[in-house]
């Protein structure tokens, strides 16, 4: 899916201090311009650089939003708000880590804000059930990213959010509990439920499409 400024909510950007204006096709920047060079020009309010940065990353950032919220229209709204914050805070990027990772964290935080406002449903399993669940296998191992997104779409919002934060973003349960305002046990419970539901979804989708979607277990070193 190709994302454009118009279909992620141009009005959000137009009413902010950030304005991504349509540019003449003859006015372009070199495609091989580095992120650092684009950032410097964006901070200087260079409209061409803002457009180039937006075009370079918006599809990848949209995929992050879609991991958290199940509707395309909502993901577009989340992304629009995230882009506002990205452009407003470019001068705060310290260039000592991944720029794409920095932007993705902004998108995921924006998605979490949306989910908190809409009170995502969570459930808590008993400590005994949590202790029985093996944690060494990542259920997404061996899956294509498109299949992961399709399977995540089958999860309730609570499971989906915790799974994203733990398995895909790398947060610990303590950090997830703080982000979502829930207990550590609730975070663990949601991850277990997510894995159970995903295993069921693997089987359904594999049978329907006639191909193996089951993850490849991690090999342990002897």
Secondary structure, DSSP 4 states (H G I P E B T S, - for coil): ----TGGGTHHHHHTSS-------TT----TT--HHHHHHHHHTT-HHHHHHHHHHHHHHHHHHHHHH-S-HHHHHHHHHHHHHHHHHTGGG--SSS-HHHHHHHHHHHHHHHHHHHTT-------HHHHHHS--SS-TTTT--HHHHHHHHTTS-HHHHHHHIIIIIS---HHHHHHHHT--HHHHHHHHHHHHHHHHHHHHHHHHHHTS--PPPPPPPP-
